[in-house]
């Protein structure tokens, strides 16, 4: 299909590229890996030292290939994920990968280059406008919005193609909804991804040849799927790795600092903890830790880059809980072995505060638009976190289960970004 517009949704968990052809239809460009084809590229990088000359830039792979390379490693390897969560953080300047310095923009740019190669999109990108997405509010504590958007634009430019426009992700999802809708609707678009939850109230008129959209309100918060993962790690894993225990640097026992476990429970922070300064600090604590075995397990995960193994275990639990009432969390960390049942009730208790904050931001969108929940005719839910039962139950309870619609949870934003670029 010859593209007239291209959209890229760089996500916390997955990255998708879509295009619109001359006939006005949108389609996702398939990502090719050694394992086959998929609609999305997992937003993960694996770095390995260049052989035979390790002074050269490390060899990188992305997505499913990165996961396969990391699992099959026989020597040093570094895995980086959830890069989008750092965009608004001034604390992140750069990181060392085998003595080579990478800025956040260069890490994201590397992922995008792999995306373009895996989809064969480079030629299409030279001949069609490119639209990229951004959340209403970037993830992180007090994110710097201007810094985040500047970094995002620079990452795309560094990958070889500047963006022609930047669209709000929930508004892009509304375009995807409108392309399949009929008639007139007042829609709440809920884009629930890995790093952020974004909402848009949109009037959609799909009676004509081309749908017309009128955005009424947009709100967002930096809480979504990664935060739910955080709660599983923090509540089900960290207690077995020394959280709540003590160490005795001098004559008095002190609690092991909670910031260690806060960083450990966040995927983007955990992938950056294996550095000389952090390891020196935590190994000094290990020397006088009261529960040596438990804290040694935590050090083992960080030092041996076992965060991805933990990530896989937690992801399996969360996925299983979408269909079943309980799941088994199995994870080994050096001398510590965790094998416990996590019930859906446990999980929903752990994420209750996060759900309340997400609900409050959805309510804010409705108030800002000057409408009532009963006025909404559809609630379009997209993004991987939209599949979590507690999330769906929340929106069904507030707006009515009959109004909930979905589909293409992982690709609707990319398709919408491409549709937004079609000349009107």
C-alpha positions as CSV (number, residue, x, y, z in Angstrom):
1,X,0.0,0.0,0.0
2,X,1.4,3.4,-1.0
3,X,1.2,5.6,2.1
4,X,-0.2,9.1,2.1
5,X,0.4,9.4,5.9
6,X,2.3,7.5,8.6
7,X,1.9,7.4,12.3
8,X,4.2,6.0,15.0
9,X,3.1,5.3,18.5
10,X,6.2,5.0,20.7
11,X,4.9,3.4,23.8
12,X,6.3,2.4,27.2
13,X,5.7,-1.3,26.5
14,X,5.2,-1.5,22.7
15,X,5.9,0.6,19.6
16,X,3.7,0.5,16.6
17,X,3.9,2.1,13.1
18,X,0.8,2.4,10.9
19,X,0.0,4.0,7.5
20,X,-2.9,5.3,5.6
21,X,-3.1,4.4,1.9
22,X,-4.7,6.3,-1.0
23,X,-8.0,4.7,-0.4
24,X,-8.2,6.2,3.1
25,X,-7.8,2.9,5.0
26,X,-5.3,2.5,7.8
27,X,-3.1,-0.6,8.4
28,X,-0.4,-1.6,10.8
29,X,3.0,-2.3,9.3
30,X,4.1,-5.8,10.4
31,X,7.3,-6.0,12.5
32,X,9.6,-8.8,11.3
33,X,11.8,-10.6,13.8
34,X,13.7,-13.9,13.9
35,X,10.6,-15.4,15.5
36,X,8.1,-14.2,12.9
37,X,5.8,-11.3,12.4
38,X,3.9,-9.2,14.9
39,X,1.9,-6.0,14.9
40,X,4.1,-4.3,17.6
41,X,7.7,-4.0,18.5
42,X,8.2,-4.5,22.3
43,X,10.0,-1.3,23.5
44,X,13.1,-3.2,24.7
45,X,16.7,-2.9,23.7
46,X,19.5,-5.5,24.2
47,X,23.1,-4.4,24.0
48,X,26.1,-6.8,23.7
49,X,29.8,-5.8,23.5
50,X,31.2,-5.6,19.9
51,X,33.4,-8.5,19.2
52,X,36.3,-8.7,18.6
53,X,36.8,-5.0,19.4
54,X,34.8,-4.1,22.6
55,X,35.9,-0.5,22.2
56,X,33.5,-0.1,19.3
57,X,29.8,0.8,19.9
58,X,27.9,-2.1,21.4
59,X,25.7,-4.3,19.1
60,X,22.0,-3.7,19.7
61,X,18.8,-5.5,19.0
62,X,15.2,-4.6,19.7
63,X,11.9,-6.1,20.5
64,X,11.5,-9.9,20.3
65,X,15.0,-10.2,18.9
66,X,16.3,-8.3,22.0
67,X,14.5,-10.7,24.3
68,X,15.9,-13.7,22.5
69,X,19.4,-12.3,22.5
70,X,19.2,-11.6,26.2
71,X,17.9,-15.0,27.1
72,X,20.5,-16.8,24.9
73,X,23.4,-14.6,26.1
74,X,26.7,-16.4,27.0
75,X,28.5,-13.2,27.9
76,X,27.8,-9.7,29.1
77,X,24.5,-8.1,28.0
78,X,22.4,-5.1,29.0
79,X,18.7,-4.9,28.7
80,X,16.9,-1.5,28.6
81,X,13.1,-1.1,28.8
82,X,10.3,1.4,29.7
83,X,12.4,4.2,28.1
84,X,9.4,6.4,27.6
85,X,9.0,6.7,31.4
86,X,12.3,8.8,31.6
87,X,11.3,11.4,29.0
88,X,10.1,14.0,31.5
89,X,12.9,13.3,34.1
90,X,15.7,15.9,34.4
91,X,17.5,13.4,36.6
92,X,18.2,11.2,33.6
93,X,21.0,12.7,31.5
94,X,22.7,9.6,30.1
95,X,23.8,6.1,31.0
96,X,26.8,3.9,30.4
97,X,26.5,0.8,28.3
98,X,29.8,-1.1,28.4
99,X,31.7,2.2,28.8
100,X,29.8,3.9,26.0
101,X,27.6,6.8,26.8
102,X,24.0,6.9,25.6
103,X,21.6,9.8,26.1
104,X,17.9,9.0,26.4
105,X,17.3,10.4,22.9
106,X,20.0,8.0,21.4
107,X,18.4,5.0,23.2
108,X,15.0,5.8,21.8
109,X,16.5,6.6,18.4
110,X,18.2,3.2,18.4
111,X,14.8,1.5,19.0
112,X,13.2,3.5,16.2
113,X,15.9,2.6,13.8
114,X,15.3,-1.1,14.5
115,X,11.5,-0.5,14.1
116,X,12.1,1.1,10.6
117,X,14.4,-1.8,9.6
118,X,12.0,-4.5,10.9
119,X,9.0,-3.0,9.1
120,X,10.8,-1.9,5.9
121,X,9.4,1.6,6.5
122,X,12.4,3.7,5.6
123,X,11.4,4.4,2.0
124,X,7.8,5.1,3.0
125,X,9.0,7.6,5.6
126,X,10.7,9.6,2.8
127,X,7.5,10.0,0.9
128,X,4.8,10.6,3.4
129,X,4.2,12.9,6.4
130,X,5.0,11.4,9.8
131,X,2.8,11.9,12.9
132,X,4.0,10.9,16.3
133,X,2.0,10.7,19.6
134,X,2.5,12.0,23.1
135,X,0.5,11.5,26.3
136,X,-1.5,14.2,28.0
137,X,0.9,14.0,30.9
138,X,4.2,12.2,30.8
139,X,5.0,9.5,33.3
140,X,7.1,10.2,36.4
141,X,7.1,12.4,39.5
142,X,6.6,16.0,38.4
143,X,7.5,15.4,34.7
144,X,8.9,18.3,32.7
145,X,6.5,18.5,29.8
146,X,8.7,20.7,27.6
147,X,11.8,18.6,28.2
148,X,9.9,15.4,27.4
149,X,8.5,16.7,24.1
150,X,11.8,18.1,23.1
151,X,13.5,14.8,23.8
152,X,10.8,12.9,21.9
153,X,11.2,15.1,18.8
154,X,15.0,14.8,19.0
155,X,14.8,11.0,19.2
156,X,12.8,10.8,16.0
157,X,15.1,13.3,14.3
158,X,18.2,11.3,15.4
159,X,16.6,8.1,14.0
160,X,16.6,9.7,10.6
161,X,13.1,11.3,10.2
162,X,11.8,14.4,12.0
163,X,8.1,14.4,12.9
164,X,5.8,16.6,10.9
165,X,3.3,16.8,13.7
166,X,2.7,15.6,17.3
167,X,-0.7,14.4,18.2
168,X,-2.3,13.7,21.6
169,X,-2.5,9.9,22.0
170,X,-6.2,9.8,23.2
171,X,-7.2,12.1,20.3
172,X,-5.5,9.8,17.9
173,X,-7.4,6.9,19.4
174,X,-10.6,8.8,18.7
175,X,-9.7,9.0,15.0
176,X,-9.3,5.2,15.0
177,X,-12.7,4.9,16.7
178,X,-14.3,7.3,14.2
179,X,-12.9,5.4,11.2
180,X,-15.1,2.4,12.2
181,X,-18.1,4.3,13.6
182,X,-21.4,5.2,12.1
183,X,-23.7,8.0,13.1
184,X,-23.1,10.6,15.8
185,X,-21.5,9.9,19.1
186,X,-20.2,11.6,22.3
187,X,-17.2,9.4,23.1
188,X,-15.0,9.1,26.1
189,X,-11.7,7.7,24.8
190,X,-9.7,5.9,27.4
191,X,-6.1,5.2,26.3
192,X,-4.7,3.0,29.0
193,X,-1.1,2.0,28.2
194,X,2.0,1.0,30.0
195,X,3.1,4.4,31.4
196,X,0.2,6.7,31.2
197,X,-3.6,6.8,31.2
198,X,-5.1,9.5,29.0
199,X,-8.7,10.5,28.4
200,X,-10.4,12.6,25.7
201,X,-14.1,13.6,25.3
202,X,-14.8,13.9,21.6
203,X,-17.9,14.6,19.5
204,X,-17.8,12.3,16.5
205,X,-19.9,12.8,13.4
206,X,-19.4,9.8,11.2
207,X,-22.4,10.4,8.9
208,X,-20.4,12.0,6.1
209,X,-17.7,10.6,3.7
210,X,-15.0,11.6,6.3
211,X,-15.7,11.6,10.0
212,X,-15.6,14.9,11.8
213,X,-14.2,15.1,15.3
214,X,-14.6,17.9,17.8
215,X,-12.4,17.4,21.0
216,X,-14.0,18.8,24.1
217,X,-11.6,17.9,26.8
218,X,-8.3,16.0,27.5
219,X,-6.9,14.8,30.8
220,X,-4.1,12.4,31.7
221,X,-2.0,10.9,34.5
222,X,1.3,9.0,34.6
223,X,-0.2,5.8,36.0
224,X,-1.0,2.7,34.0
225,X,0.3,-0.9,33.4
226,X,3.8,-0.4,34.7
227,X,2.5,0.9,37.9
228,X,0.3,-2.2,38.3
229,X,3.5,-4.3,37.7
230,X,5.2,-2.1,40.4
231,X,2.5,-3.1,42.9
232,X,3.0,-6.8,42.2
233,X,6.8,-6.5,42.7
234,X,6.5,-4.3,45.7
235,X,3.9,-6.4,47.5
236,X,4.7,-10.0,46.4
237,X,8.5,-9.9,45.7
238,X,10.2,-7.2,47.8
239,X,9.3,-8.6,51.2
240,X,11.2,-11.7,50.3
241,X,14.2,-9.7,49.3
242,X,14.7,-7.8,52.6
243,X,12.1,-5.0,52.4
244,X,11.2,-4.1,56.0
245,X,14.4,-5.6,57.4
246,X,17.3,-3.8,58.9
247,X,21.0,-3.3,58.7
248,X,23.5,-2.2,61.4
249,X,26.2,0.1,60.0
250,X,27.3,1.1,63.5
251,X,25.9,0.4,67.0
252,X,22.3,1.1,66.1
253,X,20.1,-0.9,63.7
254,X,18.5,1.1,60.9
255,X,15.7,0.2,58.4
256,X,17.0,-0.7,54.9
257,X,16.2,2.4,52.8
258,X,12.9,2.1,51.0
259,X,14.2,4.0,47.9
260,X,16.1,0.9,47.0
261,X,12.8,-1.1,46.8
262,X,11.0,1.8,45.1
263,X,13.5,1.8,42.3
264,X,13.7,-2.0,42.2
265,X,9.9,-2.2,41.7
266,X,10.0,0.2,38.7
267,X,11.1,-1.4,35.4
268,X,12.7,1.7,34.0
269,X,14.6,2.3,37.3
270,X,15.6,-1.3,37.8
271,X,17.3,-1.5,34.4
272,X,19.5,1.5,35.5
273,X,20.4,0.3,39.0
274,X,23.4,-1.8,37.8
275,X,25.9,0.9,38.0
276,X,29.0,1.3,40.2
277,X,27.7,3.9,42.6
278,X,24.4,2.1,43.3
279,X,26.0,-1.3,43.6
280,X,28.7,0.1,46.0
281,X,26.0,1.6,48.2
282,X,23.8,-1.5,48.4
283,X,26.7,-4.0,48.8
284,X,27.8,-1.8,51.8
285,X,24.3,-2.3,53.3
286,X,24.6,-6.1,52.5
287,X,27.7,-6.3,54.6
288,X,25.7,-5.6,57.8
289,X,22.2,-6.6,56.8
290,X,20.3,-8.5,59.5
291,X,18.6,-10.8,56.9
292,X,21.7,-11.5,54.8
293,X,20.1,-14.1,52.6
294,X,17.0,-12.0,51.6
295,X,19.0,-8.8,50.8
296,X,21.6,-10.9,48.9
297,X,18.8,-12.0,46.7
298,X,18.0,-8.4,45.8
299,X,21.7,-7.7,45.1
300,X,21.9,-10.8,42.9
301,X,19.0,-9.5,40.7
302,X,20.6,-6.1,40.2
303,X,24.2,-7.3,39.7
304,X,23.3,-10.2,37.4
305,X,20.8,-8.2,35.3
306,X,17.9,-10.6,36.3
307,X,15.3,-7.9,36.1
308,X,13.9,-9.2,32.8
309,X,13.4,-12.6,34.4
310,X,11.4,-10.9,37.1
311,X,9.6,-8.8,34.5
312,X,8.5,-12.0,32.7
313,X,7.3,-13.6,35.9
314,X,5.2,-10.6,36.8
315,X,3.8,-10.2,33.3
316,X,2.7,-13.8,33.4
317,X,0.9,-13.2,36.7
318,X,-0.9,-10.1,35.4
319,X,-1.9,-11.8,32.2
320,X,-3.2,-14.9,34.0
321,X,-5.2,-12.8,36.3
322,X,-7.1,-11.3,33.4
323,X,-8.8,-14.6,32.9
324,X,-8.4,-16.5,36.2
325,X,-9.0,-15.8,39.9
326,X,-5.4,-16.6,40.9
327,X,-1.9,-17.0,39.4
328,X,1.3,-18.5,40.6
329,X,4.3,-16.2,40.9
330,X,7.5,-18.2,40.6
331,X,10.9,-16.4,40.7
332,X,14.4,-17.3,41.9
333,X,16.9,-14.7,43.0
334,X,20.2,-16.2,44.0
335,X,19.7,-17.8,47.4
336,X,16.0,-16.7,47.5
337,X,13.2,-18.6,45.8
338,X,9.7,-17.1,45.6
339,X,6.7,-19.4,44.9
340,X,3.5,-17.9,46.0
341,X,-0.1,-17.6,44.8
342,X,-1.4,-14.2,43.9
343,X,-5.2,-13.9,43.8
344,X,-7.1,-11.4,41.7
345,X,-8.4,-10.0,45.0
346,X,-4.8,-9.4,46.2
347,X,-4.0,-7.7,43.0
348,X,-7.1,-5.5,43.0
349,X,-6.3,-4.4,46.6
350,X,-2.8,-3.5,45.7
351,X,-3.9,-1.3,42.7
352,X,-6.9,0.2,44.4
353,X,-5.3,3.6,45.0
354,X,-4.0,3.7,41.5
355,X,-7.5,2.9,40.1
356,X,-8.9,5.7,42.2
357,X,-6.5,8.2,40.7
358,X,-7.2,7.0,37.2
359,X,-10.9,7.3,37.9
360,X,-10.5,10.8,39.2
361,X,-8.7,11.9,36.0
362,X,-11.5,10.3,33.9
363,X,-14.1,12.2,35.9
364,X,-12.1,15.4,35.4
365,X,-12.4,15.0,31.6
366,X,-16.1,14.6,31.8
367,X,-16.5,17.7,34.0
368,X,-14.1,19.8,31.8
369,X,-16.2,18.9,28.7
370,X,-19.3,20.1,30.5
371,X,-21.2,16.9,29.9
372,X,-22.7,14.2,32.2
373,X,-21.8,10.5,32.2
374,X,-25.3,9.7,31.0
375,X,-24.7,11.9,27.9
376,X,-21.9,9.6,26.6
377,X,-22.9,7.2,23.9
378,X,-19.6,5.2,23.8
379,X,-16.5,4.6,25.9
380,X,-13.7,3.5,23.6
381,X,-11.0,1.7,25.6
382,X,-7.6,1.1,24.1
383,X,-4.1,0.2,25.3
384,X,-3.0,-3.0,27.0
385,X,-4.2,-1.9,30.5
386,X,-7.7,-1.7,29.1
387,X,-7.7,-5.5,29.3
388,X,-7.3,-5.6,33.1
389,X,-10.7,-6.8,34.5
390,X,-10.7,-4.3,37.4
391,X,-10.2,-1.4,34.9
392,X,-13.0,-2.6,32.7
393,X,-15.3,-3.1,35.7
394,X,-14.5,0.5,36.8
395,X,-15.7,2.0,33.5
396,X,-18.6,-0.4,33.2
397,X,-19.8,0.7,36.6
398,X,-19.4,4.4,35.9
399,X,-20.8,4.5,32.4
400,X,-22.6,1.3,31.7
401,X,-21.2,-2.0,30.3
402,X,-23.2,-1.6,27.1
403,X,-21.3,1.6,26.2
404,X,-17.8,0.0,26.4
405,X,-16.2,-0.7,23.0
406,X,-12.6,-1.7,22.2
407,X,-10.5,-3.6,19.6
408,X,-7.0,-3.1,18.3
409,X,-5.9,-2.2,21.9
410,X,-2.2,-2.1,20.9
411,X,-2.5,-0.4,17.5
412,X,-5.4,2.0,17.5
413,X,-3.2,5.0,18.5
414,X,-0.7,4.5,15.7
415,X,-3.6,4.1,13.2
416,X,-5.2,7.2,14.5
417,X,-2.0,9.2,14.3
418,X,-1.7,8.2,10.6
419,X,-5.4,9.1,10.0
420,X,-4.8,12.5,11.6
421,X,-2.3,13.3,8.9
422,X,-4.6,12.6,6.0
423,X,-5.3,15.9,4.0
424,X,-8.9,17.0,4.6
